[in-house]
């Protein structure tokens, strides 16, 4: 079902990009990369259909890692870089040349080192430390282009505040903020926390412990969740560009989602993972995963420390849904000032009532 949905999505993307590609515009090369990455998303997801219920575990794991790494960490990374770069060029936050270079850089890293980047998962297959180390390095390099795009966009936002650009940047402020958040979490979640668990020495001690969910949460929602929300807001903003948004709920939603993710990682998941790593180094993985260690008083307290971050995150999600619902009902828009025709009709009606009262 998901594969069919992705194919339908690709058909819609091709239909929208076809006319733009026929024009010899400056951003044509960026659009071509956009199209290629869009085609690769359903194509490489289809590798998950290469095994079935009765397939051997080795075969299933082989194709599963194609989906996890070549689809998620590869082409989705390229797609995220290209789509954010393209939208930032349309908003005049970065130059087309910068976006194209970043997209080509991301594509080059993936095509030249994407396969190598999967080697950090071959520790238990008996791969040598040199091979695993190369895998960790190339996997971490994939986050660099998108981070650079986000940094340049943020600098241009900061510089544009006292200029005439600030008026139209304000209209797309929150879609832009969500895209900048994508670049931030791409650096921290996918890059920093990803590299934390990828080198050979880390794999020896922390593979399968709670440092892995730290990377998973911050990379999955931090990057692709924020990207989805940002693209949603960008499309909603373009539907009625002249209507002014009430930004209170959206502002609270943005900061609640991001701070909630920070709190659940800093106060709970990361300390649990680090204590597990220390227990694994001192006494072995068996002890770090044992009920004796995981059900200790300290670990129980740290697990409960995740609740405030989860609540804040849930509030952010609810506020986002409320804001989007308000765009449908109208309560997320400021009231439009009456037009000249409406003022004229109102004055005519008042004059007619006064005339009748005089009679």
Secondary structure, 3 states (H helix, E strand, C coil): CHHHHHHHHHHHHHHHHHHHHHCCCCCHHHHHHHHHHHHHHHHHHHHHHCCCCCCCHHHHHHHHHHHHHHHHHHHHHHHHHHHHHHHHHHCCCCCHHHHHHHHHHHHHHHHHHHHHHHHHHCHHHCCCHHHHHHHHHHHHHCCHHHHHHHHHHHHHHHHHCCCCCHHHHHHCHHHHHHHHHHHHHHHHHHHHHHHHCCCHHHHHHHCCCCHHHHHHHHHHHHHHHHHHHHHHHHHHHHHCCCCCECCHHHHHHHHHHHHHHHHHHHHHHHHHHHHHHHHHHHHCHHHHCCHHHHCCHHHHHHHHCHHHHHHHHHHHHHHHHHHHHHHHHCCCECCCCCCHHHHHHHHHHHHHHHHHHHC
